[in-house]
Amino acid sequence: MMNHENQEDHFHETGNGLSRLKDFLTEFVYGSIDGSVTTFAVVAGAAGAELSTNIVLILGFANLIADGFSMSVGNYLSVKSEIDNYRRHEKVEYWEVDNLPEKEKEEIREIYATKGFEGPLLEEVVRVISSDKDRWVDIMMKEELEMNLPAESPVKTASVTFLSFVVIGFIPLLTYVINFFGSMESNMLFPLSCLFTSLAFVLIGYLKSYVNDTNKLKSIIETLLLGGIAATLSYFVGDVLEKLLS
């Protein structure tokens, strides 16, 4: 059987694991939303303009790779900037702990006094925290500066974003790829693409409800509406431009 300390370590590790999984799932969901919506919009615009399958594939895959890469780069730079900013403030806190220990102890005392600690208990809290420099700085970062170090590396989060964008964003193009290698009724390509993409939106909406702790049905409907509106606008823009330019 696990002793009490081992149980605490186990629950702590499990909690961290679930938290990291949720972080990755968040990146996956929003990468998937962008990938599916933007690619579906390209497909809808091409369908409205009655472009050939080859043109749809060229436009779709160009959008899929370029936008996916752009989004992942933006994600990478955002997370890296957050980490760099954290490390910069952390360095300042280490310097203050080394050179201004009494001032930093007083800040710890003020922080925990506002939490209801007082008297000998407050002094014991200050003593315990200030006895370990790393713990001391960690407390100051979280309690004073309200900053937390991102759990995952910029490369990992950017990779998840790119992968989700490309994999889910490929779904609107699926029927056109099948038609390119095989043979399908041309008037069925866009309706089937709408069907498959709608199913993808349902899945994404469901996952989004888990990430945001919101109502599942509401999240699914919102995602379907978002994709539907984008596709409808693109379809009619393609249709109008095709008539004007032909």
Buried (B, 14 or more C-beta within 10 A) or exposed (E): EEEEEEEEEEEEEEEEEEEEEEBBBBBBBBBBBBBBBBBBBBBBBBBBBBBEBEEBBEBBBEBBBEBBBEBBEEBBEBBBEBBEEBEEBBEEBBEBBEEEEEEBBEBBBEBBEEEEBEEEEBBEBBEEBBEEEEEBBBBBBEBBEEBEEBEBEBEBBBBBBBBBBBBBBBBBBBBBBEBBEEEBEEEEBBEBBBEBBBEBBBBBBBBBBBBEEEEEEEBBBBBBEBBBEBBEBBBEBBBEEBEEEE
